[in-house]
Amino acid sequence: VVVAVISLELIPASLRVDAPLMTVISFVAGGLFFIVVDQVTQLVKTRFGSGDIDVGASIIFLGVAVGLFSDGGVIWAGSTIATELGVLLALGQGPADVPGGLATIISF
């Protein structure tokens, strides 16, 4: 639901603004952030994964936290373009956040 709303509503609206280069830079920065988080996750898993410390729940928690932070950014960006778009994005987050919340509850 959220990917469809972003693809059909948010991205075209963000490219129509005066500075579409900022949208592209933000997209690249998000990709680089994902690569850094992936590398740090691998480092934590190799360093602490084989010992007595279980890092699985912490990794799931980190993933959900990053996802919710980006969801907030999407809602913020949509509401700066149009209030109706922000409300639509916020309503789309409800069904999208259920699997992440379920995974976090099960892991703890």
C-alpha positions as CSV (number, residue, x, y, z in Angstrom):
1,V,0.0,0.0,0.0
2,V,2.7,2.4,1.0
3,V,4.9,1.7,-2.0
4,A,2.0,2.3,-4.3
5,V,1.1,5.6,-2.6
6,I,4.7,6.7,-2.7
7,S,5.1,5.6,-6.4
8,L,1.9,7.2,-7.6
9,E,1.6,10.3,-5.4
10,L,4.7,11.3,-3.6
11,I,7.5,10.9,-6.1
12,P,5.8,12.7,-9.0
13,A,4.8,15.5,-6.7
14,S,8.3,15.8,-5.3
15,L,9.8,16.0,-8.7
16,R,7.5,18.9,-9.7
17,V,8.9,21.2,-7.0
18,D,11.6,23.9,-7.7
19,A,14.5,21.7,-6.6
20,P,14.2,18.1,-7.8
21,L,17.9,17.7,-7.3
22,M,17.2,17.6,-3.5
23,T,14.9,14.6,-4.1
24,V,17.6,12.7,-6.0
25,I,20.2,13.5,-3.3
26,S,17.9,12.4,-0.6
27,F,17.2,9.1,-2.4
28,V,21.0,8.5,-2.8
29,A,21.6,9.4,0.8
30,G,18.9,6.9,1.9
31,G,20.6,4.2,-0.2
32,L,24.0,4.9,1.3
33,F,22.4,4.8,4.8
34,F,21.0,1.4,4.0
35,I,24.4,0.1,3.0
36,V,26.0,1.4,6.2
37,V,23.3,-0.2,8.3
38,D,23.7,-3.5,6.5
39,Q,27.5,-3.5,7.0
40,V,27.1,-2.6,10.7
41,T,24.5,-5.4,11.1
42,Q,26.9,-7.9,9.5
43,L,29.7,-6.7,11.8
44,V,27.5,-7.1,14.9
45,K,26.3,-10.5,13.8
46,T,29.9,-11.8,13.2
47,R,31.2,-10.3,16.4
48,F,28.5,-11.2,18.8
49,G,26.4,-13.8,17.0
50,S,28.3,-16.9,18.0
51,G,28.6,-16.1,21.7
52,D,26.0,-16.1,24.5
53,I,24.5,-12.8,23.4
54,D,21.5,-13.1,21.1
55,V,21.5,-10.2,18.7
56,G,18.5,-11.3,16.6
57,A,15.9,-9.4,18.5
58,S,18.0,-6.3,18.6
59,I,18.5,-6.4,14.8
60,I,14.7,-6.7,14.3
61,F,14.2,-3.8,16.7
62,L,16.7,-1.7,14.8
63,G,15.1,-2.6,11.4
64,V,11.6,-1.6,12.7
65,A,13.0,1.6,14.2
66,V,14.6,2.7,11.0
67,G,11.5,1.8,9.1
68,L,9.2,3.8,11.4
69,F,11.6,6.8,11.2
70,S,11.5,6.7,7.4
71,D,7.7,6.3,7.5
72,G,7.6,9.6,9.5
73,G,9.8,11.2,6.9
74,V,7.5,10.1,4.1
75,I,4.5,11.5,6.0
76,W,6.3,14.7,6.7
77,A,7.3,15.1,3.0
78,G,3.8,14.3,1.8
79,S,2.2,16.8,4.2
80,T,4.5,19.6,3.2
81,I,3.4,19.1,-0.4
82,A,-0.4,18.8,0.4
83,T,-2.2,18.1,3.6
84,E,-4.4,15.5,1.9
85,L,-1.3,13.6,0.7
86,G,0.1,13.5,4.2
87,V,-3.2,12.1,5.6
88,L,-3.3,9.5,2.8
89,L,0.3,8.5,3.6
90,A,-0.4,8.3,7.3
91,L,-3.5,6.1,6.7
92,G,-1.4,3.8,4.5
93,Q,1.1,3.3,7.3
94,G,-1.4,1.4,9.5
95,P,-1.6,-1.8,7.5
96,A,2.1,-1.5,6.5
97,D,3.3,-1.3,10.2
98,V,1.4,-4.4,11.4
99,P,4.1,-7.0,10.2
100,G,7.0,-5.0,11.7
101,G,5.1,-4.7,15.0
102,L,4.3,-8.4,15.0
103,A,7.9,-9.3,14.3
104,T,9.1,-7.1,17.2
105,I,6.5,-8.5,19.7
106,I,7.3,-12.1,18.8
107,S,11.1,-11.6,19.1
108,F,11.0,-10.2,22.6
